[in-house]
Amino acid sequence: MKKELSFVLNYALNKGFQIHPDAFKILENVDVRKLEKIIKEVVREKTKQKLFQISQDDLETHLGIKEDSSLESEVKVLFDPTSKITSGEGVKGYNALFSSRFNKLKRIISDRPESKLLKSAASLKNAKIEDDLYVCGLVTVRNTERNITKITLEDPSGSFEGIIFDEELQKTAGTLLLDQFVMARIGSAKNSGYIVRDLVLPDLPEQAKNKSESEAYAVFLSDLHVGSKYFMGEEFSEFVSWISSPDPVANRVRFVLIGGDVVDGVGVYPNQNKELVCQTIQEQLEKVEKLIDKIPKNVKVIIMPGNHDPGRRALPQPAIPQKYNSGLWKRENVVMVGNPAVVSLNGVIVSMFHGQSIDDIVKTTPGLSYDKPTNVMKHLLRARHLSPIYGSQTPIAPEMEDLLVIQDIPDIFHVGHVHRAELDMYKGILLINSGSWQKQTPFQASVGMTPNPGIAIVVNLKTFQVFHENYNSNSDNVLQS
């Protein structure tokens, strides 16, 4: 018997109480760190009532763990690229991809009143500009020389080049990504050419949150890397045990979202086999299946792939193929989706993206870093695109439709990939980077990356109150916000 449980029994007995066997079973499953506080509160309350037996009902009432039939657990997949993937070939495919990107983002920005003054790049060549006009397109060139920034935008009709003199606007231009969509307010220069007077991003409007009618909770996880010898197996098993425990927060969990890199994969990087305890994808996914099996069946588990998972690596990614583990697909409480995906949890809209493009954006944008991933997430929301840069580290497939444009406005934006758990808000949207369940690897140590793994982020879908459970024994391991 655990010493904490022995203390609880002795404390109750010394106060003249008896503990019913059914109540004892509940105490056995309570987090040992909370046992003493719980028993003292129950004893205090029962003493006031002059009742000296602690029953199952007493503990269930105190812990709030009576099965609440009013807690909804409705999952609707609003967007999943798996069935929509239709890659084109060669130049035709990429022309279709960028044409789709331009048209989708132009439709989004057309909601702004300034869009009525939009002109195509080709029409500017012969136009006499007396008042300011607007032009929009994808950024193909951005450079600064001698305190002047030049920017080139491309639309289906051609390209437009403008000059930026304003220092503050130059800073904004410095954050633009290649292939990102932007609308520019322009005027004519004295000699010739055009001056850019403002830059307008598609961005997101402020809007009221969707909320769950019942106080169901969702847990946000990513980057388990099952199969790696650095996977925190014991800690993750503790987390799974917690979900099944009588803890009042755990008892309200109805959703678990896993945002990619479920397994460590095979052949993802040189000499990876030396860091694996499971040498095949099948072994790794079987281990995942056994862990998922321990989660209560009234909890829906949504799983998306990342760059370490089997299947296509290029974005957008289809769901992890059934051929690698059909068992996961057969689970009634498991929902397999592609990357990116949008799901509704009791009406709350969650946009899920593994986050591969963070690598490209951090490398090319001053002021952004892996340590503050939510700042990069804000960048993506302002751009209304999950991976704007083409031709860098993140592989992007030549889809006939750009499935990475952010069309649905989420209530929660969930990203992983960088192994740094962090929370933030942007225009009323809860930003969650859910960290990882993998200890620092030799590669991460060599490049100075310090993960904060082993943190389960929990959100009350009715109130948007955020909790977290930290399973890392390192006292320096904290959730950033």
Summary of the structure (lengths in Angstrom):
residues: 481
radius of gyration: 26.3
end to end distance: 38.5
largest distance: 95.1
contacts: 1620
relative contact order: 0.14
helix: 31%
strand: 26%
